[in-house]
């Protein structure tokens, strides 16, 4: 049973890493990543024996993340894939981890934006010409910020303190 728990607990970090990498190289996060992440929460919570009240709190955090993601999307701050990944991450992280997740994601997003601004400056840009197409796009002035990277950073930073991980470690 413990092996199954470990396997299920690795789904979330694996999916957010894949999402961040996909966003970095293609500026898209495929729907299968967000929906697969969302769906994988339920068997994970079941196998870990998460109490119903904690599952409800995680669902509330996911709903709050979805609303926040829709608002950020409507304001043009993030893309639709980012909003879906943010919601799926909120579900996995629950409360109170959601607040730390949001804070770390915002900080990581700011650092990412500043880093990309530096990479997009004219004196740095000339050194990346001839690199892989995804890297050239990343360093192109006026291009968007692949915010999935920041969401992945916030999720990975916060995941160890989630109710799912706490349930696993307390059972050891």
Secondary structure, 3 states (H helix, E strand, C coil): CHHHHHHHHHHHHHHHHHHHHHHHHHCCCCHHHHHHHHHHHHHHHHHCCCCHHHHHHHHHHHHHHHHHHHHHHHCCCCCHHHHHHHHHHHHHHHHHHHHHHHHHHHHHHHHHHHHHHHHCCHHHHHHHCCCCHHHHHHCCCCCCCCCHHHHHHHHHHHHCCCHHHHHHHHHC
